[in-house]
Amino acid sequence: MRCLPPGLTLALAAIAFALALPAAAQTKWDLPSAYPANNFHTENLQQFADDVDKATGGKLKIQLHPNASLFKAPEIKRAVQGGQAQIGEILLVNYENEDPLYGLDGVPFLATSYAEAFKLYKASRRPLEEKLAKQGMMLLYTVPWPPQGIFTNRTLNSAADMKGLKWRAYSPATAKIAELVGAQPVTVQAAEVSQALATGVIDSYMSSGATGYDSKSYEQIKKFYDTQAWLPKNAVIVNRKAFNALPRPEQAAVLKAAATAETRGWKMSEEKTNWYYDQLRQKGMEILKPSAQLTADLRRVGNVMLAEWLKRSGQEGKHIIEQYRSLQ
């Protein structure tokens, strides 16, 4: 067998090592989201991924999969927990049947402004982190949706006028509202709202101006009652094993980018609220202030749901609400 010159052997070894190095040094994470690429939540996620890429010098790449293209909304939490996706964005209220804590910010009229929503988040963040930790996950950050209102073609003077509506239910809380006002709940995820309206599967729903704009609801619905009932949060969660497998500098980069994304996301949400209303008006939708009677009726619904939530959540829930109200 002919031997290579020592210098050439070393050069070939160096080339082989250099070629192998990027593959060994780079980690790739998949990040599923249920919302369109042009939604502000998704834009914030992309900026978060870009910040991580830059801070780690490309060693950690986070691939964003928007609009339920990798997993549907209800599947994302399980996918992250099981490691099929290393990181994901979830709407917390979707998981209230799993644990009452996840449904806290879906209780109507408990927190109706960004300031109140942030206080509720401060009061509940540690229990939420502990709950996710028991399931093998970490909470990176949250961002709220704009305040929730009612999309419908029907004139609503009171909750009695909601009876019989074919009502989109995307969470246990929205299904419960339907039950309490006599509407018919139909489970429809965000990516399916437009088709559900166009085919008559639903004729109304409660969500933010963002969802109304993203789903082009203005093509079928002409009224939005700005009830400002609650501000549900999206949470970005990560698989604990995947996070622990990162070198310390990359872990620090993820946490720093997450903190920045949270601050940026809360600001984006608040700033875009009126922008969404303006867009809906331009598309022919009326943005209506609810009547005093409708507001009073919906607040009674909220009181019933808060009492039920407190009963289900026990001492933990009672402590969170007490802490929240002490921050008022």
C-alpha positions in Angstrom: 0.0 0.0 0.0 1.4 3.4 -1.0 1.7 5.9 1.9 0.7 9.6 1.4 3.3 12.2 2.2 3.0 13.3 5.9 2.1 16.9 4.8 -0.6 15.8 2.5 -2.1 13.5 5.1 -2.3 16.3 7.6 -3.9 18.6 5.0 -6.5 16.1 4.1 -7.3 15.4 7.8 -7.7 19.2 8.4 -10.1 19.5 5.4 -12.1 16.5 6.6 -12.3 18.1 10.1 -13.4 21.4 8.7 -16.1 19.9 6.6 -17.4 17.9 9.6 -17.3 20.8 12.0 -20.4 22.9 10.9 -22.6 19.8 10.9 -21.4 18.8 14.4 -21.6 22.3 15.8 -25.0 23.4 14.4 -28.3 22.5 16.1 -31.6 22.9 14.4 -34.9 23.3 16.2 -38.4 23.2 14.7 -40.9 25.8 15.9 -44.5 25.2 14.9 -47.1 28.0 15.1 -50.8 28.0 14.3 -51.0 31.5 12.8 -50.2 33.1 9.4 -46.8 34.3 8.6 -48.0 37.9 8.5 -49.6 37.8 12.0 -47.8 39.9 14.5 -47.2 36.9 16.8 -45.5 35.0 13.9 -43.5 38.0 12.9 -42.3 38.3 16.5 -41.4 34.6 16.5 -39.3 35.0 13.3 -37.5 37.9 14.9 -36.8 35.8 18.0 -35.4 33.0 15.8 -33.3 35.5 13.9 -32.0 37.0 17.2 -31.0 33.5 18.4 -29.3 32.7 15.1 -27.3 36.0 15.3 -26.4 35.6 19.0 -25.1 32.1 18.5 -23.2 32.7 15.3 -25.5 30.3 13.5 -24.9 27.4 15.9 -28.6 27.2 16.8 -31.0 27.5 13.9 -34.7 27.7 14.7 -37.0 26.9 11.7 -40.4 28.5 12.0 -43.4 26.6 10.6 -46.4 29.0 10.5 -50.1 28.6 9.9 -50.4 25.1 11.4 -48.2 23.7 8.6 -46.3 21.3 10.8 -48.8 20.6 13.6 -52.3 21.8 14.2 -52.9 24.2 17.1 -54.1 21.6 19.6 -51.2 19.3 18.7 -48.3 21.7 19.3 -48.0 21.3 23.1 -47.9 17.5 22.9 -45.4 17.7 20.1 -43.0 19.8 22.2 -43.5 17.7 25.3 -42.8 14.5 23.3 -39.8 16.0 21.4 -41.3 15.9 17.9 -40.7 19.7 18.0 -38.1 21.2 20.2 -39.9 24.5 20.6 -43.5 25.7 19.9 -46.1 28.4 20.3 -49.4 27.6 22.0 -52.5 29.4 22.9 -52.7 28.7 26.6 -56.6 28.6 26.9 -56.7 25.7 24.4 -55.4 23.5 27.3 -57.8 24.4 30.1 -59.3 20.9 30.1 -55.8 19.6 30.9 -55.4 22.0 33.8 -57.4 25.0 34.9 -54.3 27.2 35.1 -54.0 27.2 31.4 -57.5 28.7 31.1 -56.9 31.6 33.5 -56.6 34.4 31.0 -59.7 33.2 29.1 -62.0 34.1 32.0 -64.2 36.9 30.7 -63.7 40.3 32.3 -61.1 39.2 34.8 -58.4 41.2 33.0 -59.6 43.6 30.3 -56.7 45.8 29.6 -53.0 45.3 28.8 -52.0 46.6 32.2 -54.4 44.2 33.9 -53.4 41.3 31.6 -49.7 41.9 32.5 -50.5 41.9 36.3 -52.4 38.6 35.8 -49.4 37.2 34.0 -47.1 38.3 36.9 -49.3 36.6 39.4 -49.5 33.4 37.4 -46.1 33.0 35.8 -44.4 31.0 38.5 -47.2 28.4 38.8 -47.3 28.2 35.0 -43.6 27.6 34.9 -43.9 24.9 37.6 -46.8 23.2 35.7 -44.8 23.1 32.5 -41.6 21.9 34.3 -43.5 18.8 35.6 -44.3 18.0 32.0 -40.7 18.3 30.8 -41.0 21.8 29.3 -39.9 25.4 30.0 -41.8 28.6 29.5 -39.7 31.1 27.4 -42.2 34.0 27.0 -45.8 35.0 26.4 -47.5 37.6 24.2 -51.2 38.5 24.5 -53.7 38.8 21.7 -55.6 42.1 21.5 -58.9 42.4 23.5 -61.6 39.9 22.5 -64.9 41.0 21.0 -67.8 39.4 19.1 -67.9 39.0 15.3 -71.5 38.6 14.1 -74.0 39.9 11.5 -76.7 39.9 14.2 -77.7 43.0 16.2 -76.8 42.3 19.8 -78.6 44.5 22.4 -78.3 41.9 25.1 -77.0 38.3 25.6 -80.5 37.0 24.8 -79.8 38.1 21.2 -76.9 35.6 21.0 -79.2 32.6 21.4 -78.9 30.2 18.5 -75.8 31.6 17.0 -73.5 29.1 15.3 -70.6 30.1 17.5 -66.9 29.2 16.9 -65.4 27.6 20.0 -61.6 27.4 20.0 -61.2 26.7 23.7 -63.2 25.4 26.7 -63.9 29.0 27.8 -65.4 30.0 24.4 -67.5 26.8 24.4 -68.7 27.7 28.0 -69.7 31.1 26.9 -71.8 29.6 24.1 -73.5 27.3 26.6 -74.3 30.2 29.0 -75.9 32.4 26.3 -77.7 29.7 24.4 -75.4 29.7 21.3 -74.3 26.5 19.5 -70.6 25.9 19.9 -68.6 24.6 16.9 -64.9 23.7 17.3 -63.0 25.6 14.6 -59.2 26.4 14.8 -57.8 29.8 13.6 -56.5 28.4 10.3 -60.0 27.2 9.5 -62.1 30.3 10.4 -62.4 31.7 6.8 -63.6 28.4 5.3 -66.0 27.8 8.3 -67.6 31.2 7.7 -67.8 30.8 4.0 -69.5 27.5 4.2 -71.9 28.5 7.0 -70.4 26.1 9.6 -70.2 29.1 11.9 -71.8 32.6 11.7 -70.2 34.2 14.8 -67.3 34.0 17.1 -65.4 35.8 19.9 -61.8 36.8 19.2 -59.5 39.7 18.5 -59.4 42.1 15.6 -56.2 40.3 14.6 -58.1 37.1 14.0 -60.9 39.0 12.2 -58.3 40.5 9.9 -56.1 37.4 9.3 -59.2 35.3 8.5 -60.8 37.9 6.2 -63.9 37.7 8.3 -65.0 41.0 6.9 -66.0 39.1 3.7 -68.9 37.4 5.6 -69.3 39.4 8.8 -70.1 43.1 9.1 -70.2 43.8 12.9 -67.6 43.6 15.6 -68.7 44.3 19.1 -65.7 45.6 21.0 -66.4 44.0 24.3 -62.8 43.9 25.5 -63.7 40.7 27.4 -60.2 39.3 27.9 -56.7 39.1 26.4 -55.6 35.5 26.0 -51.9 34.8 25.8 -49.8 32.8 23.4 -46.9 31.1 25.2 -43.6 30.0 23.6 -42.5 26.7 25.2 -39.4 24.6 24.8 -38.6 21.0 25.5 -36.4 20.9 28.6 -34.1 18.1 27.4 -33.5 20.0 24.1 -32.7 23.1 26.0 -30.4 21.3 28.5 -28.6 19.8 25.6 -27.4 23.2 24.4 -24.1 24.6 25.4 -24.4 27.3 28.1 -23.7 30.2 25.8 -26.5 29.1 23.5 -28.9 28.6 26.4 -28.1 32.2 27.5 -28.7 33.4 24.0 -32.2 31.8 23.9 -33.2 33.2 27.2 -32.0 36.7 26.3 -33.8 36.6 22.9 -37.0 35.3 24.7 -37.0 38.2 27.1 -36.6 40.7 24.3 -39.3 39.0 22.3 -41.7 39.2 25.3 -41.2 42.9 25.7 -41.4 43.5 21.9 -44.5 41.3 21.6 -46.5 42.9 24.3 -45.8 46.3 22.7 -46.7 45.1 19.2 -50.0 43.6 20.4 -51.1 46.9 22.1 -49.9 49.1 19.2 -51.6 46.9 16.5 -55.0 46.8 18.3 -56.3 50.0 16.7 -54.5 49.2 13.4 -56.6 46.0 13.1 -59.8 48.0 13.9 -58.9 50.5 11.1 -58.3 47.7 8.6 -61.6 46.1 9.4 -63.4 49.4 9.0 -61.8 50.0 5.7 -63.0 46.5 4.6 -66.6 47.5 5.5 -67.0 46.2 9.1 -68.6 48.3 11.8 -66.6 48.5 15.1 -69.4 48.8 17.7 -69.4 49.7 21.4 -71.6 47.1 23.2 -74.7 48.3 24.9 -74.8 48.6 28.7 -77.2 45.7 28.8 -74.9 43.4 26.7 -71.9 44.4 28.8 -73.8 43.7 32.0 -75.0 40.3 30.7 -71.5 39.3 29.6 -70.0 40.4 32.9 -72.5 38.0 34.6 -71.3 35.3 32.3 -67.7 36.2 33.4 -68.7 36.0 37.1 -70.1 32.5 36.7 -67.0 31.4 34.8 -64.7 32.8 37.4 -66.5 31.1 40.2 -66.3 27.8 38.3 -62.6 28.3 37.6 -61.9 29.0 41.3 -63.7 25.8 42.2 -61.7 23.7 39.8 -58.3 25.3 40.5 -58.6 25.1 44.3 -56.1 26.8 46.6 -53.7 27.5 43.8 -56.3 29.4 41.8 -57.4 31.3 44.9 -53.9 32.3 45.7 -53.3 33.5 42.1 -56.4 35.7 42.1 -55.6 37.2 45.5 -52.1 38.0 44.3 -53.5 39.5 41.0 -56.0 41.7 42.9 -53.3 42.9 45.3 -51.4 44.2 42.3 -54.4 46.2 41.0 
